[in-house]
Each structure stands twice: as C-alpha cells, then as structure tokens.
Amino acid sequence: MTRRPTDAQRIDRAVSAVLEDRPVALPPPLADELSTARALRADLPLVPPGDDFEEALALRLSDGHTSDAGSWVGDFARRHHRLVLTGAVGSVLVSTAGAAVFAWRLVHRP
Amino acid sequence: MPEPRPLQRPAHGQAPETPALGDPDLADVRAAQRDPHAFDRLYRRYLDRVYSYAFYQLGDHHDAEDATERTFLAALAAIDRFHDDGSTFRAWLFRIAHNAIANSHRARRRRRTQPITDARQQAAPGADPAGVVARADQQREIRAALARIPADRRQAILLRFVDGLSAREIGAVLDRSEGAARVLLHRALRDLAAELDRGDA
C-alpha cells in the first residue's frame, strides 16, 4: 500500500515544478500556495553584488586572507601596521634631530 | 563567528526521506582542498546566491557585502574540513552564510540602524517603463510581505526560491529534518499568501 503524500510533500513537488518551469496544478486548498510560489519565481530575483565588491573579495580569497573574524581584523591590522611604521620613522627623525641639536650645542658652547 | 560545522548527517539523526543526490560541486571542492586558488570557481558560482540570501534578510547592501565576505572567507578557511558524507557543499556554504547573517543581525541591533529596502535592480535596455515600474512594485510588495513572516519561514523561502536548495538541503542549513523543512516551506507559503492578500486588500 502506498502512502498518500502529505500537503507539504505535494507543495514541495509543485514548487520543484514551478522552479523548473514545468506545468503543475493543485486543487483549491493548495492553489493559493501554488500561486504564491509562481509569484516568488517571477518576482524574487537574484540580487548580484557590485563588480568592485566581487573583484575585491576575489582578490582577498586568492591572497589567502581567511580570517574568520571578518574584514575589520584585516583592516585594523593594515591600519595598525601603518601606524607602527609611521611612529617608528617619526621616532627616528626626532631622535636624529635631538642628537644633532645636542651635538651642535656641545660644539658651540659659550 | 561560530565554527562552521561539517554536515555529516540529516538533522535529528533521522534517515533521509530522499536518497542523497550527487553533489555537483564535489570535484571543485576536492580541487580547492588541494589548491586554495581553485576555490575561485566555487566563489564565482555561489557569490550571487549567497549575496542575495544575505541582502533579502538584511535589506542593506553594506551589511549584505559584509556577511557575504565573512561567509566566503570562513568557507575557504574551513574547506579542508568539508566532508561529503550526507549533504552537499552548497548546504554547508549556506549554513555558514546563515551564521554570518545571524551575526550581522546581532551587530545591527547594537548599532540600531535602519535597513534600506531598495534592491539593486537594473531594467533591461529598451524595457517598457510601465512594465518596469509594475515589476518593481510587485517585487517591493513581495519583499514587504516576506519581512512580515517569521524569520525561519522567510529563510526557507529564500533558500528554496532564490538559492534553489532542496528541502533536504534547507533542513541541513536550518538544522531540521527534511520533513520538517518541507512543513516549514508549506507554512511559509501559506503565511506569505495571506500577507499578499492582506496587501492587496
């Protein structure tokens, strides 16, 4: 004896038919759901992202940036890296200038 | 972000109601496991679908981009741990997306921002302007009705209609059995039909 399909199974099969553009019909108790499925098929399109985003993410993936924590970690790390570099260069310049002033004052002591 | 769990068997330990279909992505997954650069094929194949899944739930392009980025970065990081014993790569990927979107919802609640609800749609060149407007109205109406139904029903609709997942795969993403996923989809369609009727009225 074969079991009669449940309403959920019938709807699921009908949805598969709608998604594959095959003809399908259901009796009145389920006709509203089928008509909604057809509306969704027609008016719920894929929304593609922008091209810039697609290529930027492709680049990150190919570079192997796979931190689970998300992009802000990478951005922070890059910013932080720049800050450290700027700080180090600045510090060397200030130290050199200070040493030069000190040396000049030693030479030109009254 | 939570660790993406390998999908090894149907939810609740039940036997699947339909036999496992071959995973069409398996060869590309194996290639990506050997060489991460091969992940690009999977990325290009699923980018629009993952992005759309995020956009329809978050209603904001910036948040959708963020969730999409997190999804693919996490998927690439975890690709070695994907096993094809029971579900498909796309169900595994959408489970990661599901978690990323849940995180975005939590972050948004902290920021208290309002989503923008316009979809980034462009009319085909030469399209009838009246038809374009009518189509845009229908799409807006459906998105508004989707926003009014419970989140798990909305997710089932998006996974089925936008992303093309089967009931079995939807069950794997939402941690339910295949039968429960079918019932969820049926209820979602019923709710949505009622919401659309209410909108018409």
Chai-1 contact restraints between the chains, C-beta under 6 A:
chainA,res_idxA,chainB,res_idxB,connection_type,confidence,min_distance_angstrom,max_distance_angstrom,comment,restraint_id
A,A8,B,R182,contact,1.0,0.0,6.0,A-B,restraint_1
A,A8,B,V183,contact,1.0,0.0,6.0,A-B,restraint_2
A,A8,B,H186,contact,1.0,0.0,6.0,A-B,restraint_3
A,I11,B,H186,contact,1.0,0.0,6.0,A-B,restraint_4
A,D12,B,A167,contact,1.0,0.0,6.0,A-B,restraint_5
A,D12,B,R182,contact,1.0,0.0,6.0,A-B,restraint_6
A,D32,B,A193,contact,1.0,0.0,6.0,A-B,restraint_7
A,E33,B,L189,contact,1.0,0.0,6.0,A-B,restraint_8
A,E33,B,R190,contact,1.0,0.0,6.0,A-B,restraint_9
A,E33,B,A193,contact,1.0,0.0,6.0,A-B,restraint_10
A,T36,B,L189,contact,1.0,0.0,6.0,A-B,restraint_11
A,T36,B,L192,contact,1.0,0.0,6.0,A-B,restraint_12
A,T36,B,A193,contact,1.0,0.0,6.0,A-B,restraint_13
A,L40,B,F161,contact,1.0,0.0,6.0,A-B,restraint_14
A,D43,B,Q138,contact,1.0,0.0,6.0,A-B,restraint_15
A,D43,B,Q139,contact,1.0,0.0,6.0,A-B,restraint_16
A,D43,B,I142,contact,1.0,0.0,6.0,A-B,restraint_17
A,L44,B,I142,contact,1.0,0.0,6.0,A-B,restraint_18
A,L44,B,F161,contact,1.0,0.0,6.0,A-B,restraint_19
A,L44,B,V162,contact,1.0,0.0,6.0,A-B,restraint_20
A,L46,B,D48,contact,1.0,0.0,6.0,A-B,restraint_21
A,L46,B,S52,contact,1.0,0.0,6.0,A-B,restraint_22
A,V47,B,S52,contact,1.0,0.0,6.0,A-B,restraint_23
A,V47,B,F55,contact,1.0,0.0,6.0,A-B,restraint_24
A,V47,B,A119,contact,1.0,0.0,6.0,A-B,restraint_25
A,V47,B,R120,contact,1.0,0.0,6.0,A-B,restraint_26
A,P48,B,D48,contact,1.0,0.0,6.0,A-B,restraint_27
A,P49,B,Y51,contact,1.0,0.0,6.0,A-B,restraint_28
A,F53,B,E65,contact,1.0,0.0,6.0,A-B,restraint_29
A,L57,B,E69,contact,1.0,0.0,6.0,A-B,restraint_30
A,L61,B,Y43,contact,1.0,0.0,6.0,A-B,restraint_31
A,L61,B,L76,contact,1.0,0.0,6.0,A-B,restraint_32
A,T66,B,L73,contact,1.0,0.0,6.0,A-B,restraint_33
A,T66,B,L76,contact,1.0,0.0,6.0,A-B,restraint_34
A,T66,B,A77,contact,1.0,0.0,6.0,A-B,restraint_35
A,D68,B,M1,contact,1.0,0.0,6.0,A-B,restraint_36
A,D68,B,A74,contact,1.0,0.0,6.0,A-B,restraint_37
A,D68,B,A77,contact,1.0,0.0,6.0,A-B,restraint_38
A,G70,B,R70,contact,1.0,0.0,6.0,A-B,restraint_39
A,S71,B,E69,contact,1.0,0.0,6.0,A-B,restraint_40
